[in-house]
Amino acid sequence: MYRFFPVSQSQALFALEFGLRARFPDRLPERYQRSQHQQPMLAGLLGYVVD
């Protein structure tokens, strides 16, 4: 019954992250982005959006 749930959940998160990366700058303030990552990750992007 729920065998496609993990696939659909991951696709929704990928789409959300892709959309936020397209909308916001390449580098976020240090508070939201770790220095070892080249691009902002989903957690940092969501924190930036909420704040």
C-alpha distance matrix in Angstrom:
0.0 3.8 5.8 8.0 8.9 11.9 13.1 13.2 14.8 17.3 18.2 18.9 21.1 22.9 23.7 24.9 27.1 28.5 29.4 31.1 33.0 34.2 35.4 37.1 39.9 39.7 40.9 40.1 42.5 42.6 41.0 37.7 37.9 38.7 41.6 40.0 37.4 38.7 36.3 34.8 31.4 28.6 29.7 33.3 32.5 30.5 33.4 35.8 34.1 33.8 37.5
3.8 0.0 3.8 5.5 5.3 8.2 10.0 10.2 11.2 13.8 15.1 15.7 17.6 19.5 20.5 21.6 23.6 25.2 26.2 27.8 29.6 31.0 32.2 33.8 36.5 36.2 37.3 36.4 38.8 38.9 37.2 33.9 34.1 34.9 37.9 36.3 33.7 35.1 32.7 31.1 27.7 24.9 26.0 29.6 28.8 26.9 29.7 32.3 30.7 30.4 34.0
5.8 3.8 0.0 3.8 5.6 7.2 8.2 9.6 11.2 12.8 14.1 15.5 17.3 18.6 20.0 21.6 23.2 24.4 25.9 27.6 29.0 30.4 32.0 33.6 36.0 35.4 36.7 36.1 38.7 38.6 37.3 33.9 33.7 34.2 36.9 35.0 32.5 33.7 31.5 30.4 27.0 24.6 26.0 29.5 28.9 27.4 30.3 32.7 31.4 31.5 35.0
8.0 5.5 3.8 0.0 3.8 5.7 5.3 6.1 8.5 10.2 10.7 12.2 14.4 15.5 16.5 18.3 20.1 21.1 22.5 24.5 25.8 27.0 28.7 30.4 32.9 32.4 33.9 33.5 36.3 36.5 35.3 31.8 31.6 32.4 35.0 33.3 30.4 31.3 28.9 27.9 24.6 22.2 23.9 27.3 26.3 25.0 28.2 30.3 28.7 29.2 32.7
8.9 5.3 5.6 3.8 0.0 3.9 5.5 5.2 5.9 8.6 9.9 10.5 12.3 14.2 15.3 16.4 18.3 19.9 21.0 22.5 24.3 25.8 27.0 28.5 31.2 30.8 32.0 31.3 33.8 34.0 32.5 29.1 29.2 30.1 33.0 31.5 28.8 30.0 27.4 25.9 22.6 19.8 21.2 24.7 23.8 22.1 25.1 27.4 25.9 26.0 29.6
11.9 8.2 7.2 5.7 3.9 0.0 3.8 5.5 5.1 6.1 8.6 9.9 10.6 12.2 14.2 15.4 16.5 18.2 20.0 21.2 22.5 24.3 25.8 27.0 29.3 28.6 29.7 29.0 31.6 31.5 30.2 26.8 26.5 27.2 29.9 28.2 25.6 26.9 24.7 23.4 19.9 17.5 18.9 22.4 21.9 20.6 23.5 25.9 24.8 25.1 28.5
13.1 10.0 8.2 5.3 5.5 3.8 0.0 3.8 5.5 5.3 6.2 8.7 10.1 10.6 12.3 14.3 15.5 16.4 18.3 20.1 21.1 22.6 24.5 26.0 28.2 27.4 28.9 28.7 31.6 31.7 30.9 27.3 26.7 27.5 30.0 28.1 25.3 26.1 23.7 22.8 19.7 17.5 19.6 22.8 21.9 21.0 24.3 26.2 25.0 25.9 29.2
13.2 10.2 9.6 6.1 5.2 5.5 3.8 0.0 3.8 5.5 5.1 6.1 8.7 9.8 10.5 12.3 14.3 15.2 16.4 18.4 19.9 21.1 22.6 24.4 27.0 26.7 28.3 27.9 30.8 31.3 30.2 26.6 26.5 27.7 30.4 29.0 25.9 26.5 23.8 22.5 19.5 16.9 19.0 22.1 20.7 19.5 22.9 24.7 23.0 23.8 27.3
14.8 11.2 11.2 8.5 5.9 5.1 5.5 3.8 0.0 3.8 5.5 5.2 6.3 8.7 10.0 10.7 12.4 14.3 15.5 16.7 18.4 20.1 21.3 22.6 25.3 25.0 26.2 25.4 28.0 28.4 27.1 23.5 23.6 24.9 27.7 26.5 23.6 24.6 21.9 20.2 16.9 14.0 15.7 19.0 17.9 16.5 19.7 21.8 20.3 20.8 24.3
17.3 13.8 12.8 10.2 8.6 6.1 5.3 5.5 3.8 0.0 3.8 5.4 5.1 6.1 8.6 9.8 10.5 12.1 14.2 15.4 16.4 18.3 20.0 21.1 23.3 22.6 23.9 23.5 26.3 26.5 25.6 22.0 21.5 22.5 25.1 23.6 20.6 21.5 18.9 17.7 14.5 12.2 14.4 17.5 16.6 15.9 19.1 21.0 20.0 21.0 24.2
18.2 15.1 14.1 10.7 9.9 8.6 6.2 5.1 5.5 3.8 0.0 3.8 5.4 5.0 6.1 8.6 9.9 10.4 12.2 14.2 15.2 16.4 18.3 20.1 22.4 21.9 23.7 23.7 26.8 27.5 26.8 23.1 22.6 23.9 26.3 24.9 21.6 21.8 19.0 18.1 15.4 13.2 16.0 18.6 17.0 16.6 20.1 21.4 20.0 21.5 24.8
18.9 15.7 15.5 12.2 10.5 9.9 8.7 6.1 5.2 5.4 3.8 0.0 3.8 5.5 5.1 6.2 8.7 9.9 10.6 12.3 14.3 15.4 16.6 18.4 21.2 21.3 22.9 22.3 25.3 26.3 25.3 21.5 21.6 23.5 26.1 25.3 21.9 22.3 19.1 17.5 14.9 12.0 14.5 17.1 15.1 14.1 17.8 19.0 17.2 18.4 21.9
21.1 17.6 17.3 14.4 12.3 10.6 10.1 8.7 6.3 5.1 5.4 3.8 0.0 3.8 5.4 5.0 6.1 8.5 9.8 10.6 12.2 14.2 15.3 16.4 18.9 18.7 20.0 19.3 22.1 22.8 21.8 18.1 18.1 19.7 22.5 21.7 18.4 19.1 16.0 14.2 11.3 8.3 10.8 13.6 12.0 11.2 14.7 16.2 15.0 16.3 19.5
22.9 19.5 18.6 15.5 14.2 12.2 10.6 9.8 8.7 6.1 5.0 5.5 3.8 0.0 3.8 5.5 5.2 6.1 8.6 10.0 10.5 12.3 14.3 15.5 17.6 17.0 18.7 18.8 22.0 22.7 22.3 18.6 17.9 19.4 21.6 20.5 17.0 17.1 14.1 13.1 10.7 8.8 12.2 14.2 12.5 12.9 16.4 17.3 16.3 18.3 21.2
23.7 20.5 20.0 16.5 15.3 14.2 12.3 10.5 10.0 8.6 6.1 5.1 5.4 3.8 0.0 3.8 5.5 5.1 6.1 8.6 9.9 10.6 12.3 14.4 17.0 17.0 19.2 19.1 22.5 23.8 23.5 19.7 19.3 21.4 23.6 22.9 19.3 18.9 15.5 14.4 12.7 10.5 13.9 15.5 12.9 13.1 16.9 17.2 15.6 17.8 20.8
24.9 21.6 21.6 18.3 16.4 15.4 14.3 12.3 10.7 9.8 8.6 6.2 5.0 5.5 3.8 0.0 3.8 5.5 5.2 6.2 8.6 10.0 10.6 12.3 15.2 15.8 17.4 16.7 19.8 21.3 20.5 16.8 17.0 19.5 22.0 21.8 18.3 18.3 14.7 12.7 11.0 8.2 11.1 12.6 9.8 9.5 13.3 13.7 11.9 14.0 17.1
27.1 23.6 23.2 20.1 18.3 16.5 15.5 14.3 12.4 10.5 9.9 8.7 6.1 5.2 5.5 3.8 0.0 3.8 5.5 5.2 6.1 8.6 9.9 10.6 12.9 12.7 14.3 13.9 17.2 18.4 18.0 14.2 13.9 16.1 18.4 18.1 14.5 14.5 10.9 9.2 7.5 5.5 9.1 10.1 7.7 8.7 12.2 12.4 11.6 14.1 16.7
28.5 25.2 24.4 21.1 19.9 18.2 16.4 15.2 14.3 12.1 10.4 9.9 8.5 6.1 5.1 5.5 3.8 0.0 3.8 5.5 5.1 6.2 8.7 10.2 12.3 12.1 14.5 15.0 18.6 20.1 20.3 16.6 15.9 18.1 19.8 19.3 15.6 14.6 11.1 10.4 9.8 8.9 12.6 13.0 10.3 11.9 15.3 14.8 13.9 16.8 19.2
29.4 26.2 25.9 22.5 21.0 20.0 18.3 16.4 15.5 14.2 12.2 10.6 9.8 8.6 6.1 5.2 5.5 3.8 0.0 3.8 5.5 5.1 6.2 8.8 11.7 12.6 15.1 15.1 18.6 20.7 20.6 17.0 17.0 19.8 21.6 21.8 18.0 17.0 13.3 12.0 11.8 10.3 13.6 13.7 10.3 11.4 14.8 13.8 12.1 15.1 17.6
31.1 27.8 27.6 24.5 22.5 21.2 20.1 18.4 16.7 15.4 14.2 12.3 10.6 10.0 8.6 6.2 5.2 5.5 3.8 0.0 3.8 5.4 5.0 6.0 9.2 10.4 12.2 11.6 14.9 17.1 16.9 13.4 13.7 16.8 18.8 19.4 15.9 15.1 11.3 9.3 9.5 8.1 10.9 10.3 6.7 8.3 11.3 10.0 8.7 12.1 14.1
33.0 29.6 29.0 25.8 24.3 22.5 21.1 19.9 18.4 16.4 15.2 14.3 12.2 10.5 9.9 8.6 6.1 5.1 5.5 3.8 0.0 3.8 5.5 5.5 7.2 7.4 9.8 10.3 14.0 16.0 16.6 13.2 12.4 15.2 16.6 17.0 13.3 12.0 8.2 7.3 8.4 8.6 11.7 10.6 7.7 10.5 13.0 11.5 11.3 14.8 16.2
34.2 31.0 30.4 27.0 25.8 24.3 22.6 21.1 20.1 18.3 16.4 15.4 14.2 12.3 10.6 10.0 8.6 6.2 5.1 5.4 3.8 0.0 3.8 5.9 7.8 8.7 11.8 12.8 16.4 18.9 19.7 16.4 15.8 18.7 19.8 20.2 16.6 14.6 11.1 10.8 12.2 12.2 15.3 14.1 10.9 13.3 16.0 13.9 13.1 16.8 18.2
35.4 32.2 32.0 28.7 27.0 25.8 24.5 22.6 21.3 20.0 18.3 16.6 15.3 14.3 12.3 10.6 9.9 8.7 6.2 5.0 5.5 3.8 0.0 3.8 7.0 9.4 11.8 11.8 15.1 18.1 18.5 15.4 15.7 19.0 20.4 21.4 18.0 16.4 12.9 11.6 13.2 12.7 15.1 13.6 10.1 12.1 14.3 11.8 10.5 14.2 15.5
37.1 33.8 33.6 30.4 28.5 27.0 26.0 24.4 22.6 21.1 20.1 18.4 16.4 15.5 14.4 12.3 10.6 10.2 8.8 6.0 5.5 5.9 3.8 0.0 3.8 6.7 8.4 8.1 11.4 14.4 15.0 12.3 12.5 15.9 17.2 18.6 15.5 14.1 10.8 9.2 11.5 11.7 13.6 11.2 8.2 10.9 12.3 9.4 9.3 13.0 13.5
39.9 36.5 36.0 32.9 31.2 29.3 28.2 27.0 25.3 23.3 22.4 21.2 18.9 17.6 17.0 15.2 12.9 12.3 11.7 9.2 7.2 7.8 7.0 3.8 0.0 3.8 5.5 6.6 9.9 12.8 14.4 12.1 11.6 14.7 15.1 16.8 14.0 12.0 9.4 8.8 12.0 13.3 15.0 12.1 10.0 13.3 14.1 11.0 12.0 15.6 15.4
39.7 36.2 35.4 32.4 30.8 28.6 27.4 26.7 25.0 22.6 21.9 21.3 18.7 17.0 17.0 15.8 12.7 12.1 12.6 10.4 7.4 8.7 9.4 6.7 3.8 0.0 3.8 6.7 10.2 12.2 14.3 12.0 10.3 12.7 12.6 13.7 10.9 8.4 6.2 6.9 10.5 12.8 14.6 11.9 10.6 14.3 15.1 12.7 14.3 17.7 17.6
40.9 37.3 36.7 33.9 32.0 29.7 28.9 28.3 26.2 23.9 23.7 22.9 20.0 18.7 19.2 17.4 14.3 14.5 15.1 12.2 9.8 11.8 11.8 8.4 5.5 3.8 0.0 3.8 6.7 8.5 10.9 9.2 7.5 9.9 9.8 11.8 9.6 8.1 6.7 6.5 10.3 12.8 13.7 10.4 10.1 13.8 13.7 11.3 13.7 16.7 16.0
40.1 36.4 36.1 33.5 31.3 29.0 28.7 27.9 25.4 23.5 23.7 22.3 19.3 18.8 19.1 16.7 13.9 15.0 15.1 11.6 10.3 12.8 11.8 8.1 6.6 6.7 3.8 0.0 3.8 6.3 7.9 6.1 5.8 9.1 10.2 12.7 10.8 10.5 8.7 6.7 9.8 11.6 11.6 8.0 8.0 11.2 10.4 7.9 10.8 13.5 12.4
42.5 38.8 38.7 36.3 33.8 31.6 31.6 30.8 28.0 26.3 26.8 25.3 22.1 22.0 22.5 19.8 17.2 18.6 18.6 14.9 14.0 16.4 15.1 11.4 9.9 10.2 6.7 3.8 0.0 3.8 5.4 5.7 6.4 9.2 10.1 13.4 12.5 12.9 11.8 9.8 12.4 14.1 13.2 9.4 10.3 12.9 11.0 8.7 12.1 13.9 12.0
42.6 38.9 38.6 36.5 34.0 31.5 31.7 31.3 28.4 26.5 27.5 26.3 22.8 22.7 23.8 21.3 18.4 20.1 20.7 17.1 16.0 18.9 18.1 14.4 12.8 12.2 8.5 6.3 3.8 0.0 3.8 5.4 5.1 6.5 7.4 11.0 11.0 12.2 12.0 10.2 12.3 14.5 13.0 9.5 11.7 14.1 11.8 10.7 14.4 15.7 13.9
41.0 37.2 37.3 35.3 32.5 30.2 30.9 30.2 27.1 25.6 26.8 25.3 21.8 22.3 23.5 20.5 18.0 20.3 20.6 16.9 16.6 19.7 18.5 15.0 14.4 14.3 10.9 7.9 5.4 3.8 0.0 3.8 6.0 7.8 10.0 13.1 13.0 14.7 13.9 11.2 12.4 13.7 11.4 8.2 10.7 12.2 9.2 8.8 12.6 13.1 11.1
37.7 33.9 33.9 31.8 29.1 26.8 27.3 26.6 23.5 22.0 23.1 21.5 18.1 18.6 19.7 16.8 14.2 16.6 17.0 13.4 13.2 16.4 15.4 12.3 12.1 12.0 9.2 6.1 5.7 5.4 3.8 0.0 3.8 6.9 9.7 12.2 11.0 12.7 11.1 8.0 8.9 9.9 8.0 4.5 7.1 8.9 6.7 6.4 10.1 11.2 10.2
37.9 34.1 33.7 31.6 29.2 26.5 26.7 26.5 23.6 21.5 22.6 21.6 18.1 17.9 19.3 17.0 13.9 15.9 17.0 13.7 12.4 15.8 15.7 12.5 11.6 10.3 7.5 5.8 6.4 5.1 6.0 3.8 0.0 3.8 6.4 8.6 7.3 9.1 8.2 5.8 7.3 9.7 8.7 5.6 8.2 10.9 9.7 9.4 12.7 14.4 13.8
38.7 34.9 34.2 32.4 30.1 27.2 27.5 27.7 24.9 22.5 23.9 23.5 19.7 19.4 21.4 19.5 16.1 18.1 19.8 16.8 15.2 18.7 19.0 15.9 14.7 12.7 9.9 9.1 9.2 6.5 7.8 6.9 3.8 0.0 3.8 5.6 5.9 8.7 9.2 8.0 8.8 11.7 10.5 8.4 11.4 13.9 12.6 12.9 16.3 17.6 17.0
41.6 37.9 36.9 35.0 33.0 29.9 30.0 30.4 27.7 25.1 26.3 26.1 22.5 21.6 23.6 22.0 18.4 19.8 21.6 18.8 16.6 19.8 20.4 17.2 15.1 12.6 9.8 10.2 10.1 7.4 10.0 9.7 6.4 3.8 0.0 3.8 5.6 7.6 9.5 9.6 11.3 14.6 14.0 11.7 14.2 17.1 16.0 15.7 19.1 20.7 19.9
40.0 36.3 35.0 33.3 31.5 28.2 28.1 29.0 26.5 23.6 24.9 25.3 21.7 20.5 22.9 21.8 18.1 19.3 21.8 19.4 17.0 20.2 21.4 18.6 16.8 13.7 11.8 12.7 13.4 11.0 13.1 12.2 8.6 5.6 3.8 0.0 3.8 6.6 9.1 10.1 11.0 14.6 14.5 13.0 15.4 18.2 17.7 17.8 20.9 22.7 22.3
37.4 33.7 32.5 30.4 28.8 25.6 25.3 25.9 23.6 20.6 21.6 21.9 18.4 17.0 19.3 18.3 14.5 15.6 18.0 15.9 13.3 16.6 18.0 15.5 14.0 10.9 9.6 10.8 12.5 11.0 13.0 11.0 7.3 5.9 5.6 3.8 0.0 3.8 5.5 6.8 7.8 11.5 12.2 10.8 12.6 15.6 15.8 15.7 18.4 20.5 20.6
38.7 35.1 33.7 31.3 30.0 26.9 26.1 26.5 24.6 21.5 21.8 22.3 19.1 17.1 18.9 18.3 14.5 14.6 17.0 15.1 12.0 14.6 16.4 14.1 12.0 8.4 8.1 10.5 12.9 12.2 14.7 12.7 9.1 8.7 7.6 6.6 3.8 0.0 3.8 6.9 9.0 12.8 14.2 12.4 13.3 16.8 17.3 16.5 18.9 21.5 21.6
36.3 32.7 31.5 28.9 27.4 24.7 23.7 23.8 21.9 18.9 19.0 19.1 16.0 14.1 15.5 14.7 10.9 11.1 13.3 11.3 8.2 11.1 12.9 10.8 9.4 6.2 6.7 8.7 11.8 12.0 13.9 11.1 8.2 9.2 9.5 9.1 5.5 3.8 0.0 3.8 6.3 9.7 11.7 10.0 10.0 13.6 14.6 13.7 15.6 18.5 18.9
34.8 31.1 30.4 27.9 25.9 23.4 22.8 22.5 20.2 17.7 18.1 17.5 14.2 13.1 14.4 12.7 9.2 10.4 12.0 9.3 7.3 10.8 11.6 9.2 8.8 6.9 6.5 6.7 9.8 10.2 11.2 8.0 5.8 8.0 9.6 10.1 6.8 6.9 3.8 0.0 3.8 6.8 8.3 6.3 6.4 9.9 10.8 10.1 12.2 14.8 15.4
31.4 27.7 27.0 24.6 22.6 19.9 19.7 19.5 16.9 14.5 15.4 14.9 11.3 10.7 12.7 11.0 7.5 9.8 11.8 9.5 8.4 12.2 13.2 11.5 12.0 10.5 10.3 9.8 12.4 12.3 12.4 8.9 7.3 8.8 11.3 11.0 7.8 9.0 6.3 3.8 0.0 3.8 5.7 5.5 6.2 8.7 10.2 10.7 12.3 14.4 15.7
28.6 24.9 24.6 22.2 19.8 17.5 17.5 16.9 14.0 12.2 13.2 12.0 8.3 8.8 10.5 8.2 5.5 8.9 10.3 8.1 8.6 12.2 12.7 11.7 13.3 12.8 12.8 11.6 14.1 14.5 13.7 9.9 9.7 11.7 14.6 14.6 11.5 12.8 9.7 6.8 3.8 0.0 3.8 5.5 5.1 6.0 8.5 9.8 10.4 12.1 14.2
29.7 26.0 26.0 23.9 21.2 18.9 19.6 19.0 15.7 14.4 16.0 14.5 10.8 12.2 13.9 11.1 9.1 12.6 13.6 10.9 11.7 15.3 15.1 13.6 15.0 14.6 13.7 11.6 13.2 13.0 11.4 8.0 8.7 10.5 14.0 14.5 12.2 14.2 11.7 8.3 5.7 3.8 0.0 3.8 5.5 5.3 6.2 8.6 10.0 10.7 12.3
33.3 29.6 29.5 27.3 24.7 22.4 22.8 22.1 19.0 17.5 18.6 17.1 13.6 14.2 15.5 12.6 10.1 13.0 13.7 10.3 10.6 14.1 13.6 11.2 12.1 11.9 10.4 8.0 9.4 9.5 8.2 4.5 5.6 8.4 11.7 13.0 10.8 12.4 10.0 6.3 5.5 5.5 3.8 0.0 3.8 5.5 5.1 6.1 8.6 10.0 10.6
32.5 28.8 28.9 26.3 23.8 21.9 21.9 20.7 17.9 16.6 17.0 15.1 12.0 12.5 12.9 9.8 7.7 10.3 10.3 6.7 7.7 10.9 10.1 8.2 10.0 10.6 10.1 8.0 10.3 11.7 10.7 7.1 8.2 11.4 14.2 15.4 12.6 13.3 10.0 6.4 6.2 5.1 5.5 3.8 0.0 3.8 5.4 5.1 6.2 8.6 10.0
30.5 26.9 27.4 25.0 22.1 20.6 21.0 19.5 16.5 15.9 16.6 14.1 11.2 12.9 13.1 9.5 8.7 11.9 11.4 8.3 10.5 13.3 12.1 10.9 13.3 14.3 13.8 11.2 12.9 14.1 12.2 8.9 10.9 13.9 17.1 18.2 15.6 16.8 13.6 9.9 8.7 6.0 5.3 5.5 3.8 0.0 3.8 5.4 5.0 6.1 8.6
33.4 29.7 30.3 28.2 25.1 23.5 24.3 22.9 19.7 19.1 20.1 17.8 14.7 16.4 16.9 13.3 12.2 15.3 14.8 11.3 13.0 16.0 14.3 12.3 14.1 15.1 13.7 10.4 11.0 11.8 9.2 6.7 9.7 12.6 16.0 17.7 15.8 17.3 14.6 10.8 10.2 8.5 6.2 5.1 5.4 3.8 0.0 3.8 5.5 5.2 6.1
35.8 32.3 32.7 30.3 27.4 25.9 26.2 24.7 21.8 21.0 21.4 19.0 16.2 17.3 17.2 13.7 12.4 14.8 13.8 10.0 11.5 13.9 11.8 9.4 11.0 12.7 11.3 7.9 8.7 10.7 8.8 6.4 9.4 12.9 15.7 17.8 15.7 16.5 13.7 10.1 10.7 9.8 8.6 6.1 5.1 5.4 3.8 0.0 3.8 5.6 5.3
34.1 30.7 31.4 28.7 25.9 24.8 25.0 23.0 20.3 20.0 20.0 17.2 15.0 16.3 15.6 11.9 11.6 13.9 12.1 8.7 11.3 13.1 10.5 9.3 12.0 14.3 13.7 10.8 12.1 14.4 12.6 10.1 12.7 16.3 19.1 20.9 18.4 18.9 15.6 12.2 12.3 10.4 10.0 8.6 6.2 5.0 5.5 3.8 0.0 3.8 5.5
33.8 30.4 31.5 29.2 26.0 25.1 25.9 23.8 20.8 21.0 21.5 18.4 16.3 18.3 17.8 14.0 14.1 16.8 15.1 12.1 14.8 16.8 14.2 13.0 15.6 17.7 16.7 13.5 13.9 15.7 13.1 11.2 14.4 17.6 20.7 22.7 20.5 21.5 18.5 14.8 14.4 12.1 10.7 10.0 8.6 6.1 5.2 5.6 3.8 0.0 3.8
37.5 34.0 35.0 32.7 29.6 28.5 29.2 27.3 24.3 24.2 24.8 21.9 19.5 21.2 20.8 17.1 16.7 19.2 17.6 14.1 16.2 18.2 15.5 13.5 15.4 17.6 16.0 12.4 12.0 13.9 11.1 10.2 13.8 17.0 19.9 22.3 20.6 21.6 18.9 15.4 15.7 14.2 12.3 10.6 10.0 8.6 6.1 5.3 5.5 3.8 0.0
